Amino acid sequence: MSARGAATLACQELVELVSDLVDGYLSLENRALIEEHLLVCPPCAVHIEQMRTTIDVIGRLRGRQEAPEIPAPLRDAFRRRQGA
């Protein structure tokens, strides 16, 4: 992205840079341009917040243990019941 004023930063450009923004890979100059754009573009601000929330939730889910295996007798009884 070229260094331009926030007023000329297109929403599409911001969307294409979301991953770099939330991961902290943008230059300070480009990050400042995006932050300025977010001040005047509520839909983009919502989009960024949704992405940050999604990343946070996924990160918390990765730390959870998987559900325990259902014992075979219980699983079989459930299947028999479903077939009835």
C-alpha positions as CSV (number, residue, x, y, z in Angstrom):
1,M,0.0,0.0,0.0
2,S,1.4,3.4,-0.9
3,A,1.5,6.2,1.7
4,R,-1.7,8.2,1.1
5,G,-4.1,10.1,3.2
6,A,-6.7,8.2,5.2
7,A,-9.5,9.9,3.2
8,T,-8.2,8.1,0.1
9,L,-7.7,4.8,1.7
10,A,-10.3,2.5,0.2
11,C,-12.2,0.1,2.4
12,Q,-11.2,-2.7,0.1
13,E,-7.5,-1.9,0.7
14,L,-8.2,-2.1,4.5
15,V,-10.0,-5.4,4.2
16,E,-7.0,-6.8,2.2
17,L,-4.7,-5.8,5.1
18,V,-6.8,-7.1,8.0
19,S,-4.6,-10.1,8.8
20,D,-1.4,-8.0,8.7
21,L,-3.1,-5.4,10.9
22,V,-4.3,-7.7,13.6
23,D,-1.0,-9.7,13.6
24,G,1.0,-6.5,13.9
25,Y,2.9,-6.9,10.6
26,L,2.2,-3.4,9.2
27,S,4.6,-0.5,9.2
28,L,3.9,2.2,11.7
29,E,3.0,4.5,8.7
30,N,0.5,2.1,7.2
31,R,-1.0,1.3,10.6
32,A,-1.5,5.0,11.3
33,L,-3.3,5.3,7.9
34,I,-5.6,2.5,8.8
35,E,-6.3,3.8,12.3
36,E,-7.2,7.1,10.8
37,H,-9.6,5.4,8.3
38,L,-11.2,3.5,11.1
39,L,-12.0,6.8,12.9
40,V,-14.1,7.9,9.9
41,C,-15.5,4.5,8.7
42,P,-17.7,2.7,11.2
43,P,-18.3,-0.3,9.0
44,C,-14.5,-1.0,8.7
45,A,-14.1,-0.4,12.5
46,V,-16.8,-3.1,13.1
47,H,-15.1,-5.4,10.6
48,I,-11.7,-5.1,12.4
49,E,-13.3,-5.6,15.8
50,Q,-15.1,-8.7,14.6
51,M,-11.8,-10.1,13.2
52,R,-10.0,-9.4,16.5
53,T,-12.9,-11.1,18.5
54,T,-12.8,-14.1,16.1
55,I,-9.0,-14.5,16.6
56,D,-9.4,-14.2,20.3
57,V,-12.1,-16.9,20.5
58,I,-10.3,-19.3,18.3
59,G,-7.2,-18.8,20.4
60,R,-9.1,-19.8,23.5
61,L,-10.7,-22.8,21.8
62,R,-7.3,-24.2,20.9
63,G,-6.5,-24.5,24.6
64,R,-9.6,-26.6,25.4
65,Q,-9.4,-30.3,25.6
66,E,-11.5,-32.3,23.2
67,A,-14.6,-34.0,24.6
68,P,-13.9,-37.5,26.1
69,E,-14.6,-40.5,24.0
70,I,-18.1,-41.9,24.6
71,P,-18.0,-45.4,26.0
72,A,-19.0,-48.1,23.5
73,P,-21.9,-49.5,25.5
74,L,-23.4,-46.0,25.9
75,R,-22.9,-45.2,22.2
76,D,-24.4,-48.5,21.1
77,A,-27.4,-48.0,23.4
78,F,-28.0,-44.5,21.9
79,R,-27.8,-45.9,18.4
80,R,-30.3,-48.6,19.2
81,R,-32.6,-46.0,20.7
82,Q,-32.3,-43.8,17.6
83,G,-33.2,-46.8,15.4
84,A,-36.4,-47.6,17.3
